[in-house]
Amino acid sequence: MVRAAIKLFLVPVFLAYMVLWIMMPTNLYFEHWMPEIRAKTQSTYFGDQGASMLIYTFPILFIATMGCIYLHLGKKDTDLNRHRLVQTSRFATLKQPVIVRGPLGIVSWMELSFLTMFVALLVWSTSSYLTHMFVHIDQMAAKGGLLVWEAKLEMSGLALGLVGNICVAFLFFPVTRGSSVLRLIGLTSEASVKYHIWMGHIAMTIFTAHGLSFIFFWAKTRQMSEVLKWDKVDVSNVAGEIALLSGLAMWATSLPQIRRKMFELFYYIHHLYIVFVVFFVFHVGFSYSCIMLPGFYLFLIDRYLRFLQSQQRISLVSARILPCETVELNFSKSPVCLFILVSELSYTPTSMVFVNVRGISKLQWHPFTITSSSNMNPDNLSIVIKSEGSWSSELYQKLSSPSPIDHLEVSIEGPYGPASTPFLRYLPKQNELFPCFCNDKFDEAFVPTSYQANNNMFYMRCRHDTLVMLSGGSGITPLISIIRELLFKASSSSDRIPQTFLICAFKKSVDLTMLELLLPVSGATVDVSCLKLQIEAYVTRDKEPATDNRRLPQNVWFKPNALDAPVSAILGPNSWLWLGVIISSSFVIFLLLLGILTRYYIYPIDHNTGMIYASSARAALHMLFICTAIAMTATAVFLWSKKQTGKGTRQIQGMDTPPKTSPAWFHNADRELESFPHQSLLQATKVHYGERPDLKSRLTFFTVLSIMLQGNLTLIQQHVRV
């Protein structure tokens, strides 16, 4: 009931905010609405910027705060996700992919519709601004001693700048990983990255045209000295140029040709967003920058919380080393809460974490899919790392060396993932939509049926109780968590679990050891037979099994360290509630600091005229106050949540140790081939050497419409025959 009331209240606020963007370029807004609002909100504490914060900033921060409460209350509504799947059928047509190839990637009808509406908003804003600016262009040109076309060029450059601000206002929402706003509308930051890319391309195209228009105008009117102008109370041209140059650097390195070959260059150059935002505010002034403030404010909170989490050293319990140059890292996880009998940290299958190993690089953070099940493995979190690059190769060498290290200093950021995975909750009824995760670079040839796409999730018509999962190479890792979750549900619940087929392709026979990861290290406690699982493994390059002695997986256990902590939620089990506290309290603190500064320092000098006190100094102080307020509240909440979490984890040290019979901390803890779980896994596996999977015949045989595809598309195309 409370959630319904919150949702009912937030919808009109959000719609009003959207209407605001449509009305902004109109005379009604500038000549009537805005002056009236400024007159009613004018005060000695906030000045003109009070109206800007009320109109542009407050609505989104209010939605984000109330959204946190909404999501916190929804954590206990276990039946909601069961019904969401049925509700999505109403929008099934809109979720069908309309574009599957091209620079935009996979785009559904719904995404294309919203993209079209956003472009229409940009076109509408541009035309509206230009229409109003050109009404008296002849008089303006005569008054300024300019030709009419020169005056039009200047006004066109100004209009482009105003329109570009719309893109900046929405630029940071998709990359706020812990965003309540994204979660409210059913999105994740991982699935929304492409929206950030679209916004970035559009914004930089417009801002480049904006900058070139003014440079050309100054050159034609012999005012090139304007390039070096930093006005005290007006627009700062130098600041705008610095912001544009930093944006161009990020834009150039984000092109696929550069990003894929030199990712580190792209990653480090992208930190120029700090320079871009700071000088953007200097360029337009703080009052006008309130347009983009809400998105960046939420991003700043999220980024600072991630920074705090990344400073913790995580307890690495063990590593499982496979002969195929792959390693599984097992971390301690926050223990089960005694009061509610659930783990303090829970995540859904296909979630991911960012990992930093300081012994290899203090700066490099790499994303990896979590392979453990939050339900099956309540005490640990696992990831799989394939030795393919310099960083992963060095890690594998460290762990597989004859004299392995006794401790590894690791930090983790995350986990991040979808809010729910309904296809693991129950078996759909006939003709219901069945959601399946899929690779972002999927080929329509692999799905011989109708489907409805929603970001990285596919909704397919399910008529049978079978689930088929396809993978190529190391792309099997996201499916491991799904299979483990299915194993848990098959052994612990009465829900009907679909018959599961795993079709995986590998290059060499040694890569078959990746299938060992389908079972956790404590595989003896897992009953594989309760899940109707069949595995079809294809080795494409080897014609027969390797004749050399088969190396078995090796387990390496690490000594516990008092400075290490288990992986835990960034703000504890009530993360959404604490995030709402941070958003609201930090903004209140910022307003208090801003009011004191304006009333007792700036107002006696400027008297709210905006013509005496330097706008750059005002903007710098405001940005400092924002950072101070966020740092104060986020740090306090973070430390408090860690203190509360620490009360239940004091006994974590020494719990995850090797078996007592082990002669050393580092031992070859090879599992017995005759153990029941592994015997069941071997019986469920059929290996084909020198072949590629023929999906046409296999899928026809399965008569199934529920498919998941994982792995590198190029690799799958090389090893799969359709």
C-alpha positions in Angstrom: 0.0 0.0 0.0 2.8 2.4 0.9 4.7 1.5 -2.3 1.6 2.1 -4.4 1.1 5.5 -2.8 4.8 6.5 -3.4 4.5 5.4 -7.0 1.3 7.3 -7.5 2.9 10.4 -6.1 6.1 10.1 -8.1 4.5 9.7 -11.5 3.1 13.2 -11.7 6.3 14.7 -10.5 8.2 12.9 -13.2 5.7 13.9 -15.9 5.9 17.5 -14.8 9.7 17.4 -15.0 9.4 16.0 -18.6 6.9 18.7 -19.5 9.4 21.3 -18.2 11.9 20.3 -20.9 9.3 20.7 -23.6 8.3 24.2 -22.4 11.8 25.5 -21.7 12.5 26.9 -25.2 9.1 28.7 -25.3 8.3 32.4 -24.6 5.7 31.2 -22.1 8.4 29.7 -20.0 11.0 32.5 -20.2 8.6 35.5 -20.1 5.9 34.2 -17.7 6.7 31.0 -15.7 10.4 31.6 -14.9 10.0 35.3 -13.8 7.1 34.5 -11.6 9.0 31.6 -9.9 12.0 33.8 -9.4 9.9 36.5 -7.9 8.4 34.1 -5.4 11.6 32.3 -4.5 14.0 35.3 -4.4 15.7 35.6 -1.1 18.9 36.8 0.6 19.8 33.2 1.2 19.8 31.8 -2.3 19.3 34.6 -4.8 18.3 33.8 -8.3 19.8 30.3 -8.1 17.1 29.3 -5.7 14.6 29.2 -8.5 16.9 27.1 -10.7 17.5 24.5 -7.9 13.8 24.3 -7.2 12.9 23.8 -10.9 15.7 21.7 -12.2 17.4 20.0 -9.3 14.9 19.3 -6.5 12.4 17.2 -8.5 14.9 14.5 -9.5 16.6 14.4 -6.1 13.1 14.0 -4.6 12.3 11.2 -7.0 15.6 9.5 -6.2 15.1 9.7 -2.5 11.5 8.5 -2.6 12.6 5.8 -5.0 15.1 4.5 -2.4 12.2 4.1 0.1 10.1 2.4 -2.6 12.9 0.0 -3.4 13.7 -0.7 0.2 10.0 -1.6 0.9 10.0 -3.8 -2.2 12.8 -6.0 -1.0 10.3 -8.0 1.1 7.7 -8.3 -1.6 8.7 -11.6 -3.0 5.6 -12.0 -5.1 6.1 -8.9 -7.1 8.7 -10.3 -9.5 6.5 -13.3 -10.1 3.9 -11.0 -11.6 6.1 -8.5 -13.4 6.8 -11.1 -16.0 3.1 -11.4 -16.9 2.8 -7.6 -16.9 5.6 -7.3 -19.5 3.5 -9.1 -22.0 1.4 -6.0 -22.5 4.5 -4.3 -24.0 5.9 -7.4 -25.8 5.7 -5.8 -29.2 7.6 -2.7 -28.1 10.4 -4.9 -26.7 11.0 -6.7 -30.0 14.4 -5.7 -31.6 14.0 -3.5 -34.6 17.8 -3.0 -35.2 20.2 -5.8 -34.5 23.2 -4.6 -36.5 24.9 -1.2 -36.8 26.5 1.4 -34.7 23.6 1.5 -32.2 23.8 -2.2 -31.4 20.6 -4.0 -30.5 17.7 -1.5 -30.3 14.1 -2.5 -29.5 11.0 -0.7 -30.7 10.7 0.9 -27.2 14.3 2.2 -27.2 13.9 3.5 -30.8 10.7 5.2 -29.8 12.4 7.0 -26.8 15.4 7.8 -28.9 13.2 9.3 -31.6 11.3 11.4 -28.9 14.6 12.6 -27.5 15.9 13.6 -30.9 12.5 15.3 -31.5 13.0 17.2 -28.3 16.4 18.4 -29.5 15.0 19.4 -32.9 12.0 21.2 -31.2 14.3 23.0 -28.8 16.7 24.1 -31.6 13.9 25.4 -33.9 12.1 27.1 -31.0 15.2 28.9 -29.8 16.2 30.0 -33.3 12.6 31.1 -34.1 12.5 33.4 -31.0 16.1 34.6 -31.6 15.6 35.5 -35.2 12.4 37.6 -34.6 14.4 40.8 -34.1 17.6 39.7 -35.7 17.7 42.7 -38.1 17.5 45.2 -35.2 20.1 43.2 -33.2 22.5 43.2 -36.2 22.1 46.9 -36.8 22.6 47.7 -33.1 25.8 45.6 -32.9 27.2 46.8 -36.2 27.0 43.3 -37.7 25.7 41.8 -40.9 22.5 39.9 -40.6 24.1 36.5 -41.4 26.8 37.2 -38.8 24.2 37.9 -36.1 22.3 34.8 -37.1 25.6 32.8 -36.8 26.1 34.1 -33.3 22.5 33.3 -32.3 22.8 29.8 -33.9 25.9 29.1 -31.8 24.1 30.2 -28.7 21.1 28.0 -29.5 23.3 25.0 -30.0 24.9 25.6 -26.6 21.5 25.7 -25.0 20.4 22.5 -26.7 23.6 20.7 -25.8 22.8 21.3 -22.2 19.8 19.0 -22.6 22.2 16.1 -23.4 24.5 16.9 -20.5 21.5 16.9 -18.2 20.8 13.2 -19.0 24.4 12.2 -19.6 25.3 10.9 -16.1 22.1 9.0 -15.2 23.0 5.8 -17.2 26.4 5.5 -15.6 25.3 5.8 -12.0 25.6 2.2 -11.0 23.7 2.3 -7.8 21.0 4.6 -9.1 17.5 4.3 -7.7 16.2 6.3 -10.6 17.3 3.6 -13.1 16.0 0.9 -10.9 12.6 2.6 -10.7 12.2 2.5 -14.5 13.5 -1.1 -14.7 17.0 -0.4 -15.9 20.5 -1.3 -14.7 23.6 0.7 -15.3 25.2 -2.1 -17.3 22.2 -2.2 -19.7 22.1 1.7 -19.8 25.7 2.3 -20.8 24.7 2.5 -24.5 22.4 5.4 -23.6 25.3 7.2 -22.1 27.2 6.5 -25.3 24.4 7.9 -27.4 24.1 11.0 -25.3 27.8 11.5 -25.4 28.0 11.4 -29.1 25.0 13.8 -29.5 26.3 16.2 -26.9 29.8 16.4 -28.3 28.5 16.9 -31.8 26.4 19.8 -30.7 29.0 21.3 -28.5 31.6 21.1 -31.2 29.3 22.9 -33.6 28.6 25.4 -30.8 32.3 26.1 -30.3 33.1 26.3 -34.0 30.2 28.7 -34.6 31.6 31.2 -32.1 35.2 30.8 -33.2 34.1 31.4 -36.8 32.0 34.3 -35.7 34.9 35.9 -33.8 37.2 35.4 -36.7 34.8 37.0 -39.2 34.1 40.0 -36.9 37.8 40.4 -35.9 37.1 39.6 -32.3 39.6 36.8 -31.7 40.5 38.3 -28.4 37.2 36.8 -27.2 38.9 33.4 -27.2 41.0 34.5 -24.2 38.1 36.2 -22.3 37.3 35.2 -18.8 34.5 37.6 -17.8 34.1 38.3 -14.1 30.3 38.0 -14.0 29.4 36.9 -17.5 30.1 33.8 -19.6 33.7 32.6 -19.4 34.9 31.7 -22.9 38.2 30.2 -21.7 36.4 27.9 -19.4 34.1 26.8 -22.2 37.1 26.1 -24.4 38.8 24.0 -21.7 35.6 22.0 -21.2 35.2 21.5 -24.9 38.8 20.3 -25.3 38.5 17.8 -22.5 35.2 16.6 -24.0 36.9 16.2 -27.4 39.7 14.1 -25.8 37.1 11.8 -24.2 35.1 11.6 -27.4 38.1 10.7 -29.5 39.3 7.9 -27.2 35.8 6.5 -26.8 35.5 5.6 -30.5 35.3 1.8 -30.9 38.5 1.6 -32.9 40.5 3.2 -30.1 38.6 1.9 -27.1 38.9 -1.7 -28.0 42.6 -1.6 -28.9 43.7 0.8 -26.2 41.2 0.5 -23.4 43.5 1.8 -20.7 44.0 5.0 -22.7 40.2 5.3 -23.0 39.7 4.6 -19.3 42.2 7.1 -18.0 41.3 9.9 -20.5 37.7 9.5 -19.4 38.6 10.8 -16.0 38.7 14.2 -17.7 35.0 14.3 -17.0 36.0 16.1 -13.8 37.6 18.8 -15.8 34.7 18.9 -18.2 32.1 19.4 -15.5 34.1 21.9 -13.4 34.8 24.2 -16.4 31.3 23.7 -17.8 30.0 25.2 -14.5 32.6 28.0 -14.7 31.5 28.6 -18.3 27.7 28.9 -17.8 27.6 29.8 -14.1 26.2 27.7 -11.2 22.6 28.9 -11.6 22.3 27.7 -15.1 24.3 24.5 -14.5 21.5 23.4 -12.1 20.0 22.0 -15.3 22.6 19.2 -15.3 23.2 19.1 -11.5 20.7 16.3 -10.5 22.3 13.7 -12.8 25.8 14.6 -11.8 24.9 14.9 -8.1 23.6 11.3 -8.0 26.6 10.2 -10.0 28.9 11.9 -7.6 27.3 10.2 -4.6 27.6 6.9 -6.3 31.2 7.4 -7.3 32.2 8.4 -3.8 30.5 5.4 -2.3 32.3 3.2 -4.8 35.6 4.9 -3.9 35.0 4.1 -0.2 34.2 0.5 -1.0 37.2 0.1 -3.2 39.5 1.1 -0.3 38.6 -2.1 1.7 40.8 -5.2 1.5 38.7 -8.2 0.8 39.3 -11.7 2.4 40.4 -14.0 -0.4 39.8 -17.6 0.9 41.0 -19.8 -1.9 41.7 -20.1 -5.6 40.9 -23.0 -7.8 43.5 -23.3 -10.6 42.4 -25.1 -13.8 44.8 -26.5 -16.5 43.2 -24.3 -19.1 44.9 -21.3 -17.6 41.8 -20.3 -15.8 41.5 -19.5 -12.1 38.5 -19.3 -9.8 38.8 -16.9 -6.9 36.7 -17.5 -3.8 36.1 -14.6 -1.4 34.5 -14.5 2.0 31.1 -13.0 2.0 29.1 -11.3 4.8 27.6 -14.1 6.9 24.0 -14.9 7.4 22.1 -12.5 9.6 20.8 -14.3 12.7 17.7 -12.2 12.9 16.3 -12.6 9.4 18.2 -15.8 8.4 19.4 -14.3 5.0 22.8 -13.2 3.9 23.7 -9.6 4.4 24.9 -9.6 0.8 22.6 -11.1 -1.9 22.8 -10.8 -5.6 21.1 -12.2 -8.7 22.7 -14.6 -11.2 24.8 -12.8 -13.9 25.8 -10.1 -11.5 29.3 -8.7 -11.8 32.0 -7.1 -9.7 35.1 -5.0 -10.4 38.3 -6.4 -9.0 41.6 -4.8 -8.2 44.8 -6.8 -7.3 47.2 -4.3 -5.9 50.1 -6.7 -6.3 49.6 -6.5 -10.1 48.4 -2.9 -10.5 47.0 -0.4 -8.1 45.1 1.4 -10.8 43.5 -1.3 -12.9 40.0 -2.5 -12.1 38.6 -5.3 -14.2 34.9 -6.5 -14.4 34.1 -10.2 -13.9 30.9 -12.1 -13.7 30.0 -13.7 -10.4 29.8 -17.4 -10.8 28.6 -18.3 -7.4 25.0 -18.5 -6.4 23.9 -16.2 -3.6 21.6 -18.9 -2.3 23.8 -22.0 -2.8 27.0 -20.3 -1.5 25.8 -18.0 1.3 29.4 -17.6 2.8 31.5 -17.0 -0.3 31.5 -15.1 -3.6 33.3 -16.6 -6.6 34.6 -15.2 -9.9 36.4 -16.9 -12.8 39.3 -15.2 -14.6 40.6 -16.6 -17.9 44.3 -15.9 -18.7 44.0 -13.8 -21.8 45.7 -10.4 -21.2 48.7 -9.2 -19.4 46.9 -8.5 -16.1 45.1 -11.9 -16.0 48.2 -13.8 -17.2 50.3 -12.3 -14.4 47.6 -13.2 -11.9 47.5 -16.8 -13.1 51.3 -17.0 -12.9 51.3 -15.8 -9.3 48.7 -18.4 -8.3 50.0 -21.4 -10.2 53.7 -20.9 -9.5 55.5 -23.8 -7.7 55.9 -21.6 -4.6 52.6 -19.9 -4.4 52.0 -16.8 -2.3 50.3 -17.1 1.1 48.2 -13.9 0.7 46.8 -11.7 -2.1 45.7 -8.2 -1.5 42.4 -7.7 -3.4 39.7 -5.0 -3.4 36.2 -5.4 -4.9 33.6 -3.0 -6.0 30.1 -4.2 -6.4 28.3 -6.4 -7.0 26.0 -5.0 -9.7 23.3 -6.8 -11.6 19.7 -7.0 -12.5 17.1 -6.5 -9.8 15.6 -10.0 -10.4 15.8 -13.0 -12.7 12.2 -14.2 -13.0 13.2 -17.1 -15.2 14.9 -18.7 -12.2 11.9 -18.2 -9.9 9.3 -20.5 -11.6 8.5 -22.3 -14.7 6.3 -20.1 -17.0 2.9 -21.2 -18.0 2.1 -21.8 -21.7 2.3 -18.6 -23.8 3.8 -16.5 -21.1 6.8 -14.4 -21.8 10.0 -16.1 -20.7 13.0 -13.8 -20.0 16.5 -14.9 -21.0 19.8 -13.0 -20.7 21.8 -12.7 -23.8 25.0 -11.4 -25.1 24.8 -7.7 -26.1 26.3 -8.6 -29.5 23.9 -11.3 -30.5 23.1 -12.5 -34.0 19.5 -13.0 -34.9 20.4 -16.3 -36.7 21.0 -18.0 -33.4 17.4 -17.4 -32.2 15.0 -19.1 -34.7 11.9 -17.7 -33.1 10.2 -14.5 -32.2 11.6 -12.6 -29.3 11.2 -9.4 -27.4 14.4 -7.5 -26.4 14.8 -5.3 -23.3 18.4 -4.2 -23.0 20.3 -7.4 -22.4 17.3 -9.5 -21.6 15.2 -11.4 -24.1 11.5 -12.3 -23.6 10.5 -15.2 -25.6 7.2 -17.1 -26.1 7.6 -20.3 -24.0 5.5 -23.3 -24.9 7.7 -26.0 -23.4 9.5 -26.7 -20.2 13.0 -26.6 -21.6 15.8 -24.0 -21.3 18.7 -24.0 -23.7 21.9 -22.1 -22.9 24.6 -21.5 -25.6 28.1 -20.4 -24.8 31.4 -20.1 -26.6 34.8 -20.2 -24.8 35.0 -18.3 -21.5 31.4 -17.0 -22.2 30.3 -19.9 -20.1 31.0 -18.0 -16.9 27.7 -16.0 -16.8 25.9 -19.3 -17.2 27.6 -20.9 -14.2 25.8 -18.8 -11.8 22.5 -19.6 -13.5 23.1 -23.3 -13.4 24.2 -23.2 -9.7 21.0 -21.2 -8.9 18.9 -23.8 -10.8 20.7 -26.6 -8.8 19.8 -24.8 -5.5 16.2 -24.3 -6.5 15.8 -27.9 -7.8 17.0 -29.2 -4.4 15.3 -26.8 -2.1 12.0 -25.7 -3.6 8.9 -27.3 -5.0 8.9 -25.1 -8.1 9.0 -26.8 -11.4 12.5 -26.3 -12.8 12.8 -26.4 -16.6 14.8 -29.2 -18.2 18.2 -27.5 -18.9 20.5 -28.0 -21.9 23.9 -26.5 -22.0 25.6 -26.4 -25.4 29.1 -25.1 -25.1 31.9 -24.8 -27.6 35.7 -24.8 -26.8 38.8 -24.7 -28.9 40.9 -27.3 -27.1 40.1 -30.4 -25.0 41.9 -28.8 -22.0 39.2 -26.1 -22.0 36.7 -28.8 -21.0 38.0 -28.3 -17.4 35.9 -25.1 -17.4 32.9 -27.5 -16.8 34.5 -28.2 -13.4 33.3 -24.7 -12.3 29.6 -25.7 -12.6 30.1 -27.1 -9.1 31.5 -25.1 -6.2 34.6 -26.2 -4.4 32.3 -27.8 -1.8 30.8 -29.9 -4.5 30.1 -32.9 -2.3 27.1 -31.1 -0.8 25.4 -30.6 -4.2 23.0 -33.1 -5.7 23.3 -32.7 -9.4 20.8 -35.4 -10.1 17.9 -33.3 -8.9 18.3 -31.0 -11.9 17.5 -32.3 -15.3 20.7 -31.0 -16.8 22.3 -32.2 -20.1 25.6 -30.8 -21.3 26.7 -31.0 -25.0 30.4 -29.9 -25.1 32.1 -29.4 -28.5 35.8 -29.3 -28.9 36.4 -27.8 -32.3 40.2 -28.0 -32.8 41.1 -31.3 -31.2 39.9 -34.5 -33.0 40.3 -36.7 -29.9 41.0 -36.4 -26.2 44.5 -35.3 -25.2 46.8 -38.3 -24.7 49.0 -36.6 -22.1 48.4 -37.0 -18.4 45.4 -35.0 -17.5 46.2 -32.4 -14.9 43.5 -31.9 -12.3 42.2 -28.7 -10.8 44.3 -27.5 -7.9 42.9 -25.7 -4.8 45.1 -23.1 -3.1 44.0 -21.8 0.3 45.2 -18.5 1.7 46.0 -17.5 5.2 43.5 -15.1 6.8 44.6 -11.6 7.5 43.2 -9.4 10.3 43.0 -6.4 7.9 40.8 -8.2 5.4 37.0 -8.1 5.5 34.4 -10.2 3.8 32.6 -8.9 0.7 29.6 -6.9 1.9 26.9 -4.6 0.5 28.3 -1.1 0.2 25.8 0.3 2.7 24.8 -2.9 4.5 21.5 -4.9 4.1 19.5 -1.6 4.1 21.5 -0.1 1.2 18.5 1.6 -0.5 17.3 3.2 2.7 20.8 4.5 3.6 21.2 5.8 0.0 18.0 7.8 0.4 19.4 9.2 3.7 22.6 10.3 1.9 20.8 11.9 -1.0 18.4 13.9 1.2 20.7 14.8 4.0 23.6 15.8 1.8 21.4 18.1 -0.2 20.0 19.7 3.0 23.5 20.3 4.2 24.5 21.8 0.9 21.5 24.2 1.1 22.5 25.2 4.6 26.0 25.9 3.6 24.9 27.8 0.5 22.4 29.9 2.5 25.0 30.9 5.1 27.5 31.8 2.4 25.0 33.8 0.3 23.4 35.6 3.2 26.5 36.5 5.2 29.2 36.8 2.6 28.0 37.3 -0.9 24.8 39.2 -0.3 26.5 42.1 1.6 28.8 42.5 -1.5 26.5 41.8 -4.4 22.9 42.4 -3.0 21.7 39.7 -5.5 22.5 41.8 -8.5 24.9 39.2 -10.0 27.1 42.1 -11.2 29.7 42.5 -8.5 30.8 39.2 -7.0 32.7 37.0 -9.5 30.6 34.2 -10.9 33.6 31.8 -11.1 34.4 32.3 -7.4 30.7 31.7 -6.6 30.6 28.5 -8.7 33.9 27.2 -7.1 32.5 27.7 -3.6 29.2 26.0 -4.6 31.0 23.0 -6.0 33.2 22.8 -2.9 30.1 22.8 -0.7 28.5 20.0 -2.8 31.6 17.8 -2.5 31.8 18.6 1.2 28.2 17.7 1.9 28.4 14.5 0.0 31.7 13.5 1.6 30.4 14.2 5.1 27.1 12.3 4.8 28.4 9.4 2.7 31.4 8.8 4.9 29.3 8.9 8.1 26.7 6.5 6.7 29.4 4.2 5.2 31.3 4.0 8.5 28.1 3.4 10.5 27.0 0.6 8.2 30.4 -1.0 8.4 30.3 -0.8 12.1 27.0 -2.5 12.2 28.1 -5.1 9.7 31.3 -5.7 11.7 29.3 -6.7 14.8 28.2 -9.8 12.9 31.4 -10.6 11.2 34.0 -10.6 14.1 34.2 -14.4 13.9 34.8 -14.4 10.2 38.6 -14.8 10.6 39.6 -18.4 10.6 36.3 -19.7 9.5 37.2 -20.3 5.9 40.3 -22.4 6.3 41.5 -25.5 4.5 40.5 -28.9 5.9 42.1 -29.9 9.2 43.7 -32.9 7.5 45.6 -30.6 5.1 49.3 -30.7 5.8 49.8 -27.1 4.7 47.9 -24.0 3.7 48.8 -24.6 0.1 47.9 -28.0 -1.0 46.7 -29.9 -4.0 43.1 -30.4 -2.8 42.1 -32.4 -5.9 38.6 -33.7 -5.6 37.9 -37.4 -6.0 36.7 -38.3 -9.4 34.4 -40.9 -8.0 32.5 -38.4 -5.8 28.8 -38.4 -6.4 28.3 -34.8 -7.6 31.1 -35.1 -10.2 30.0 -38.5 -11.2 26.5 -37.1 -11.9 28.1 -34.2 -13.8 30.1 -36.6 -15.9 27.1 -38.7 -16.7 25.2 -35.5 -17.8 28.0 -34.5 -20.2 28.6 -35.6 -23.7 31.7 -34.4 -25.5 32.0 -34.1 -29.3 35.6 -33.8 -30.7 36.4 -32.1 -34.0 32.8 -30.9 -34.4 30.8 -27.7 -34.2 27.3 -27.7 -32.7 24.6 -27.8 -35.4 22.0 -25.6 -33.8 19.4 -26.1 -36.5 19.0 -29.8 -35.8 19.6 -29.5 -32.1 17.0 -26.7 -31.6 14.5 -28.5 -33.8 15.0 -31.6 -31.7 14.5 -29.7 -28.4 11.3 -28.0 -29.7 12.2 -25.1 -27.4 11.8 -21.4 -27.6 13.8 -20.4 -24.5 17.4 -19.6 -25.4 20.3 -17.9 -23.7 23.4 -17.0 -25.6 26.7 -16.0 -23.9 30.2 -15.4 -25.2 32.1 -13.6 -27.9 30.0 -13.4 -31.0 33.0 -13.9 -33.3 34.1 -17.0 -31.4 30.6 -18.5 -31.5 30.3 -17.8 -35.2 33.6 -19.7 -35.7 32.6 -22.7 -33.7 28.9 -22.9 -34.1 27.1 -24.0 -37.3 23.6 -22.6 -37.8 
